[in-house]
Each structure stands twice: as structure tokens, then as C-alpha cells.
Amino acid sequence: KPRGMMDNILGLLKLRIKRGINLAIRDANSSDPYVVVNMGEQKLRTRVVKNNCNPEWNEELTLSISDVHTPINLTVFDKDTFSMDDKVGDAEIDLKPYANAVQMKLDTLPDGCAIKRVQANRTNCLAEESSCIWKDGKIVQEMTLRLRNVESGELVVEIEWVDIPGSGGLLGIQI
């Protein structure tokens, strides 16, 4: 990578795409769903789960984060053999509440302790309240995202921050 490329990266984000719930049917009687993740210039995707409207991906994708204000976009597609893959909804993750929790630097908490609760509202894609939790020495946030632009479907994902040695991380970043 050219020098300077890593200079503005605050850290890495592990994004675990766990499962889909009640995804819309786009084939005869089911779907072959996969998820595409976009953030800025980065684009990642999960594998296809055949014939399943409640797929279990349990896949971990890693994004490098240079701006916590850039949303992470997730789009679910249905894999088609002979035609364009159909979109079956999309959602976005707002990193700001999570980044706030990481900034608190609370590393003396009991395991499983919720640091911050994020309410579901009209400005986010949360289907229900989501908590940033202290777990095994890390702060994780599991969330259920309601898919937009589709009649049904939710995605269950979890995010976890990873500091890069030598980077200032999220400390001192205005959120």
C-alpha cells in the first residue's frame, strides 16, 4: 500500500454477519441469499446460503475504519443462476453509538455488562433495542437490523472494534 494509506485508519471493525430472519422470497418458493457490505470504497460479501429464507452465515468480515460517521451499508441479494441477482432489502449500521461506547475506555467491567443501550427509532435500522456489551475484554454490539425497501426480513449482526497498534484509535475523535 502506498504510504499514507494507513495513516488515517482509526482501527478495524469485525463485522459478524450472523443470520437472516424471514427474508423475502424471490424465487419460486425460497431464496439463495448473500449479503454485500459497502463502506466507502470497501466492498465485501458473504457466501450464498442455498434455498433458505432464514440463513445462518456466521461469517466475519473485517472493515478498516477511517471515519465513524460513514455508515456501513448491507444489502441482501438473492443469487440467480440465469438472471441478475435480485435485491431483497438493505440496511445500514450507524457506528456512532458504538464508537461512543468504545471511547469510554471502561475496561474494568464485569463480563456481560451493558455499557450503552441504543434505542430503535426512525433514524436507524434497528428492529429492537441494541446493547453495547463488555464481553471477554472487548466491547461488542449485537443488533437486529430491519431491512428496508422490501416487504419483510431482518439481519442479525455483531460488531467489534479492533485497535491497530500505533494508531490513536477512537480516543480524541469527535463523535
Phi and psi restraints in degrees (value plus and minus 20) as a CYANA .aco file:
   2 PRO   PHI     -83.8   -43.8
   2 PRO   PSI     127.5   167.5
   3 ARG   PHI     -80.8   -40.8
   3 ARG   PSI     125.7   165.7
   4 GLY   PHI      78.6   118.6
   4 GLY   PSI     -42.3    -2.3
   5 MET   PHI     -84.7   -44.7
   5 MET   PSI     -62.7   -22.7
   6 MET   PHI    -104.6   -64.6
   6 MET   PSI     -31.5     8.5
   7 ASP   PHI     -80.4   -40.4
   7 ASP   PSI     -55.6   -15.6
   8 ASN   PHI    -117.9   -77.9
   8 ASN   PSI     -10.5    29.5
   9 ILE   PHI    -104.8   -64.8
   9 ILE   PSI     105.3   145.3
  10 LEU   PHI    -101.8   -61.8
  10 LEU   PSI     -50.9   -10.9
  11 GLY   PHI     150.9   190.9
  11 GLY   PSI    -194.6  -154.6
  12 LEU   PHI    -131.0   -91.0
  12 LEU   PSI     133.8   173.8
  13 LEU   PHI    -144.5  -104.5
  13 LEU   PSI     101.4   141.4
  14 LYS   PHI    -104.6   -64.6
  14 LYS   PSI     101.9   141.9
  15 LEU   PHI    -132.7   -92.7
  15 LEU   PSI      92.1   132.1
  16 ARG   PHI    -117.4   -77.4
  16 ARG   PSI      94.5   134.5
  17 ILE   PHI    -108.7   -68.7
  17 ILE   PSI      84.3   124.3
  18 LYS   PHI    -103.5   -63.5
  18 LYS   PSI     -84.1   -44.1
  19 ARG   PHI    -177.6  -137.6
  19 ARG   PSI     146.5   186.5
  20 GLY   PHI    -131.4   -91.4
  20 GLY   PSI     128.1   168.1
  21 ILE   PHI    -144.1  -104.1
  21 ILE   PSI     105.0   145.0
  22 ASN   PHI      34.7    74.7
  22 ASN   PSI      24.9    64.9
  23 LEU   PHI     -87.2   -47.2
  23 LEU   PSI     131.8   171.8
  24 ALA   PHI     -86.2   -46.2
  24 ALA   PSI     127.6   167.6
  25 ILE   PHI    -108.1   -68.1
  25 ILE   PSI     107.1   147.1
  26 ARG   PHI    -141.4  -101.4
  26 ARG   PSI     -28.3    11.7
  27 ASP   PHI    -125.6   -85.6
  27 ASP   PSI    -185.3  -145.3
  28 ALA   PHI     -73.4   -33.4
  28 ALA   PSI     -73.5   -33.5
  29 ASN   PHI    -160.9  -120.9
  29 ASN   PSI     -12.3    27.7
  30 SER   PHI    -179.4  -139.4
  30 SER   PSI    -184.5  -144.5
  31 SER   PHI    -160.6  -120.6
  31 SER   PSI     140.9   180.9
  32 ASP   PHI    -137.3   -97.3
  32 ASP   PSI      58.3    98.3
  33 PRO   PHI    -103.2   -63.2
  33 PRO   PSI     129.8   169.8
  34 TYR   PHI    -165.2  -125.2
  34 TYR   PSI     142.5   182.5
  35 VAL   PHI    -137.2   -97.2
  35 VAL   PSI     113.8   153.8
  36 VAL   PHI    -128.8   -88.8
  36 VAL   PSI     110.5   150.5
  37 VAL   PHI    -130.7   -90.7
  37 VAL   PSI     105.6   145.6
  38 ASN   PHI    -140.4  -100.4
  38 ASN   PSI     114.5   154.5
  39 MET   PHI    -166.7  -126.7
  39 MET   PSI      91.6   131.6
  40 GLY   PHI      36.9    76.9
  40 GLY   PSI    -144.2  -104.2
  41 GLU   PHI    -104.2   -64.2
  41 GLU   PSI     -30.3     9.7
  42 GLN   PHI    -105.5   -65.5
  42 GLN   PSI     119.6   159.6
  43 LYS   PHI    -160.9  -120.9
  43 LYS   PSI     103.2   143.2
  44 LEU   PHI    -151.4  -111.4
  44 LEU   PSI     139.9   179.9
  45 ARG   PHI    -166.9  -126.9
  45 ARG   PSI     135.5   175.5
  46 THR   PHI    -109.4   -69.4
  46 THR   PSI     154.7   194.7
  47 ARG   PHI     -95.9   -55.9
  47 ARG   PSI     148.3   188.3
  48 VAL   PHI    -107.4   -67.4
  48 VAL   PSI     114.8   154.8
  49 VAL   PHI    -124.7   -84.7
  49 VAL   PSI      99.6   139.6
  50 LYS   PHI     -91.9   -51.9
  50 LYS   PSI     116.4   156.4
  51 ASN   PHI      34.4    74.4
  51 ASN   PSI      32.1    72.1
  52 ASN   PHI    -174.5  -134.5
  52 ASN   PSI     101.8   141.8
  53 CYS   PHI    -111.3   -71.3
  53 CYS   PSI     -24.6    15.4
  54 ASN   PHI    -147.8  -107.8
  54 ASN   PSI      41.0    81.0
  55 PRO   PHI     -91.3   -51.3
  55 PRO   PSI     127.5   167.5
  56 GLU   PHI    -129.0   -89.0
  56 GLU   PSI      88.9   128.9
  57 TRP   PHI    -112.4   -72.4
  57 TRP   PSI     -67.3   -27.3
  58 ASN   PHI      25.2    65.2
  58 ASN   PSI      30.8    70.8
  59 GLU   PHI    -132.2   -92.2
  59 GLU   PSI     123.6   163.6
  60 GLU   PHI    -130.6   -90.6
  60 GLU   PSI     102.2   142.2
  61 LEU   PHI    -133.9   -93.9
  61 LEU   PSI     124.8   164.8
  62 THR   PHI    -135.7   -95.7
  62 THR   PSI     105.3   145.3
  63 LEU   PHI    -130.1   -90.1
  63 LEU   PSI     123.7   163.7
  64 SER   PHI    -114.8   -74.8
  64 SER   PSI     113.4   153.4
  65 ILE   PHI    -127.8   -87.8
  65 ILE   PSI     101.4   141.4
  66 SER   PHI    -135.2   -95.2
  66 SER   PSI     -30.8     9.2
  67 ASP   PHI    -171.6  -131.6
  67 ASP   PSI      96.7   136.7
  68 VAL   PHI     -94.0   -54.0
  68 VAL   PSI     -27.5    12.5
  69 HIS   PHI    -106.5   -66.5
  69 HIS   PSI     -30.7     9.3
  70 THR   PHI    -102.3   -62.3
  70 THR   PSI     100.4   140.4
  71 PRO   PHI     -91.5   -51.5
  71 PRO   PSI     135.2   175.2
  72 ILE   PHI    -116.5   -76.5
  72 ILE   PSI     100.9   140.9
  73 ASN   PHI    -117.3   -77.3
  73 ASN   PSI     112.8   152.8
  74 LEU   PHI    -140.1  -100.1
  74 LEU   PSI     109.8   149.8
  75 THR   PHI    -144.9  -104.9
  75 THR   PSI     111.0   151.0
  76 VAL   PHI    -115.3   -75.3
  76 VAL   PSI     112.3   152.3
  77 PHE   PHI    -140.6  -100.6
  77 PHE   PSI     134.8   174.8
  78 ASP   PHI    -126.9   -86.9
  78 ASP   PSI     100.3   140.3
  79 LYS   PHI     -90.7   -50.7
  79 LYS   PSI     106.0   146.0
  80 ASP   PHI    -136.3   -96.3
  80 ASP   PSI     123.4   163.4
  81 THR   PHI     -97.4   -57.4
  81 THR   PSI     -62.2   -22.2
  82 PHE   PHI    -129.7   -89.7
  82 PHE   PSI     -29.1    10.9
  83 SER   PHI    -153.6  -113.6
  83 SER   PSI    -199.1  -159.1
  84 MET   PHI     -79.5   -39.5
  84 MET   PSI     122.5   162.5
  85 ASP   PHI     -86.1   -46.1
  85 ASP   PSI     114.0   154.0
  86 ASP   PHI    -102.1   -62.1
  86 ASP   PSI     123.8   163.8
  87 LYS   PHI    -100.1   -60.1
  87 LYS   PSI     112.8   152.8
  88 VAL   PHI    -142.8  -102.8
  88 VAL   PSI      32.9    72.9
  89 GLY   PHI      80.6   120.6
  89 GLY   PSI     143.0   183.0
  90 ASP   PHI    -167.9  -127.9
  90 ASP   PSI     143.9   183.9
  91 ALA   PHI    -173.9  -133.9
  91 ALA   PSI     145.9   185.9
  92 GLU   PHI    -154.8  -114.8
  92 GLU   PSI     132.5   172.5
  93 ILE   PHI    -125.8   -85.8
  93 ILE   PSI     105.9   145.9
  94 ASP   PHI    -111.1   -71.1
  94 ASP   PSI      95.9   135.9
  95 LEU   PHI    -100.4   -60.4
  95 LEU   PSI     -34.1     5.9
  96 LYS   PHI     -79.7   -39.7
  96 LYS   PSI     -67.5   -27.5
  97 PRO   PHI     -81.1   -41.1
  97 PRO   PSI     -59.1   -19.1
  98 TYR   PHI     -86.9   -46.9
  98 TYR   PSI     -64.7   -24.7
  99 ALA   PHI     -79.5   -39.5
  99 ALA   PSI     -58.1   -18.1
 100 ASN   PHI     -77.9   -37.9
 100 ASN   PSI     -64.5   -24.5
 101 ALA   PHI     -85.6   -45.6
 101 ALA   PSI     -60.1   -20.1
 102 VAL   PHI     -84.6   -44.6
 102 VAL   PSI     -57.7   -17.7
 103 GLN   PHI     -83.2   -43.2
 103 GLN   PSI     -44.4    -4.4
 104 MET   PHI     -86.7   -46.7
 104 MET   PSI     -37.6     2.4
 105 LYS   PHI      32.0    72.0
 105 LYS   PSI      25.7    65.7
 106 LEU   PHI    -112.2   -72.2
 106 LEU   PSI      69.1   109.1
 107 ASP   PHI    -128.2   -88.2
 107 ASP   PSI       2.5    42.5
 108 THR   PHI    -139.2   -99.2
 108 THR   PSI       2.0    42.0
 109 LEU   PHI    -107.3   -67.3
 109 LEU   PSI     134.6   174.6
 110 PRO   PHI     -87.2   -47.2
 110 PRO   PSI     129.2   169.2
 111 ASP   PHI     -78.6   -38.6
 111 ASP   PSI     118.5   158.5
 112 GLY   PHI      66.2   106.2
 112 GLY   PSI     -17.7    22.3
 113 CYS   PHI     -95.8   -55.8
 113 CYS   PSI     112.0   152.0
 114 ALA   PHI    -103.4   -63.4
 114 ALA   PSI     103.7   143.7
 115 ILE   PHI    -107.9   -67.9
 115 ILE   PSI     -58.4   -18.4
 116 LYS   PHI    -170.7  -130.7
 116 LYS   PSI     118.2   158.2
 117 ARG   PHI    -129.5   -89.5
 117 ARG   PSI     115.8   155.8
 118 VAL   PHI    -133.5   -93.5
 118 VAL   PSI      99.9   139.9
 119 GLN   PHI     -97.5   -57.5
 119 GLN   PSI     127.0   167.0
 120 ALA   PHI     -95.9   -55.9
 120 ALA   PSI     111.5   151.5
 121 ASN   PHI    -169.7  -129.7
 121 ASN   PSI    -196.6  -156.6
 122 ARG   PHI     -91.3   -51.3
 122 ARG   PSI     -36.9     3.1
 123 THR   PHI    -112.6   -72.6
 123 THR   PSI     -27.1    12.9
 124 ASN   PHI    -143.8  -103.8
 124 ASN   PSI     156.3   196.3
 125 CYS   PHI    -120.2   -80.2
 125 CYS   PSI      -9.2    30.8
 126 LEU   PHI     -87.2   -47.2
 126 LEU   PSI     115.0   155.0
 127 ALA   PHI    -104.1   -64.1
 127 ALA   PSI     -42.0    -2.0
 128 GLU   PHI    -177.5  -137.5
 128 GLU   PSI     150.8   190.8
 129 GLU   PHI     -76.2   -36.2
 129 GLU   PSI     122.8   162.8
 130 SER   PHI    -147.9  -107.9
 130 SER   PSI     121.7   161.7
 131 SER   PHI    -136.3   -96.3
 131 SER   PSI     122.6   162.6
 132 CYS   PHI    -110.9   -70.9
 132 CYS   PSI      99.4   139.4
 133 ILE   PHI    -140.5  -100.5
 133 ILE   PSI     121.3   161.3
 134 TRP   PHI    -103.7   -63.7
 134 TRP   PSI      96.2   136.2
 135 LYS   PHI    -162.0  -122.0
 135 LYS   PSI     101.0   141.0
 136 ASP   PHI      31.9    71.9
 136 ASP   PSI      22.0    62.0
 137 GLY   PHI      57.6    97.6
 137 GLY   PSI      -9.1    30.9
 138 LYS   PHI    -152.5  -112.5
 138 LYS   PSI     136.9   176.9
 139 ILE   PHI    -120.7   -80.7
 139 ILE   PSI     102.1   142.1
 140 VAL   PHI    -141.8  -101.8
 140 VAL   PSI     132.0   172.0
 141 GLN   PHI    -149.4  -109.4
 141 GLN   PSI      96.7   136.7
 142 GLU   PHI    -116.8   -76.8
 142 GLU   PSI     119.3   159.3
 143 MET   PHI    -164.1  -124.1
 143 MET   PSI     129.6   169.6
 144 THR   PHI    -126.5   -86.5
 144 THR   PSI      98.0   138.0
 145 LEU   PHI    -121.1   -81.1
 145 LEU   PSI     111.1   151.1
 146 ARG   PHI    -105.3   -65.3
 146 ARG   PSI     107.0   147.0
 147 LEU   PHI     -92.7   -52.7
 147 LEU   PSI     121.6   161.6
 148 ARG   PHI    -120.4   -80.4
 148 ARG   PSI     145.3   185.3
 149 ASN   PHI      40.0    80.0
 149 ASN   PSI      15.5    55.5
 150 VAL   PHI    -180.6  -140.6
 150 VAL   PSI     139.4   179.4
 151 GLU   PHI     -97.4   -57.4
 151 GLU   PSI     -45.2    -5.2
 152 SER   PHI    -177.8  -137.8
 152 SER   PSI     148.2   188.2
 153 GLY   PHI     102.4   142.4
 153 GLY   PSI     122.6   162.6
 154 GLU   PHI    -157.9  -117.9
 154 GLU   PSI     136.2   176.2
 155 LEU   PHI    -141.4  -101.4
 155 LEU   PSI     115.1   155.1
 156 VAL   PHI    -125.0   -85.0
 156 VAL   PSI     100.4   140.4
 157 VAL   PHI    -153.9  -113.9
 157 VAL   PSI     142.8   182.8
 158 GLU   PHI    -157.6  -117.6
 158 GLU   PSI     119.9   159.9
 159 ILE   PHI    -140.0  -100.0
 159 ILE   PSI     129.0   169.0
 160 GLU   PHI    -165.8  -125.8
 160 GLU   PSI     109.1   149.1
 161 TRP   PHI    -101.6   -61.6
 161 TRP   PSI     120.2   160.2
 162 VAL   PHI    -147.0  -107.0
 162 VAL   PSI      98.2   138.2
 163 ASP   PHI     -91.5   -51.5
 163 ASP   PSI     124.2   164.2
 164 ILE   PHI    -117.6   -77.6
 164 ILE   PSI     107.5   147.5
 165 PRO   PHI     -75.1   -35.1
 165 PRO   PSI     114.2   154.2
 166 GLY   PHI      69.2   109.2
 166 GLY   PSI     -31.3     8.7
 167 SER   PHI    -116.7   -76.7
 167 SER   PSI     128.8   168.8
 168 GLY   PHI     -91.2   -51.2
 168 GLY   PSI     -30.3     9.7
 169 GLY   PHI      43.5    83.5
 169 GLY   PSI    -162.6  -122.6
 170 LEU   PHI    -110.4   -70.4
 170 LEU   PSI     -27.5    12.5
 171 LEU   PHI     -86.0   -46.0
 171 LEU   PSI     113.5   153.5
 172 GLY   PHI      62.6   102.6
 172 GLY   PSI     -23.5    16.5
 173 ILE   PHI    -103.4   -63.4
 173 ILE   PSI     114.5   154.5
 174 GLN   PHI    -100.8   -60.8
 174 GLN   PSI     101.0   141.0
